[in-house]
Amino acid sequence: MSRTVKWGILSTAKISRNHIIPAIKLSNNGEVVAIASRNSESANEVAKSFGIKTAYGNYEDLLLGNGIDAIYNPLPNNLHLEYTLKALEKGKHVLCEKPIGLNANEAKELKSYLKKFPNLKVMEAFMYKFHPQWISLKELIKGGDIGAIKSIQTMFAYFNIDVDNIRNSVEAGGGALMDIGCYCVSFPRFILDEEPISAFGAMQHDAGF
């Protein structure tokens, strides 16, 4: 029998409230035991609504909390690496929202840092990799049922013209590639279990951003 993983949630963000916390509560091997926000009021409100035992008014106090096995990190992109490293230092596993870093150097820094903690795990939260439809598709491709893959085209889009939305903030590590374009990059690598030989990019800038 696998033991229960006790989770601490960094931030009361919408993805935490609407998806991650409900999913953990529905699991048979996870329990949300703590949540943190930048202010105590928000943390206490969400904790009360979900029956979470402990609420913290800042992120650092949660990382210091006892009885927490793993951290879910959905903070703004520019804080992903910082708080993932801090969680490791406190002996916590980490599920970090994508992107796991702002660039290749940050990803390399995390990979190197992890060597100090051989018993801890860090994962980037690309949930689609665990979805039955994509697992089945991968098996079909590997089994030759579809035939040789010659080309993969992906498109992921939605309408976001809010200049104040954090996803459009350069300072917070925002941008279309970091927010949803990363799925279009991740998907072919996952399906084919291969890395690209070369890559190029083109970007269209919006004057309002």
Buried (B, 14 or more C-beta within 10 A) or exposed (E): EEEEBBBBBBBBBEEBBEEBBEEBBEEEEBBBBBBBBEEBEBBBBBBEEBEBEBBBBEBEBBBEBEEBBBBBBBBBBBBBBEBBBBBBEBEBBBBBBBBBBBEEEBBEBBEEBBEEBEEBEBEBBBEEBEEEEBEEBBEEBEEEEEEEEEEEEEEEEEEBEEEEEBBBBEEBBBBBEBBBBBBBBBBBEBBBEEEEEEEEEEEEEEEEB
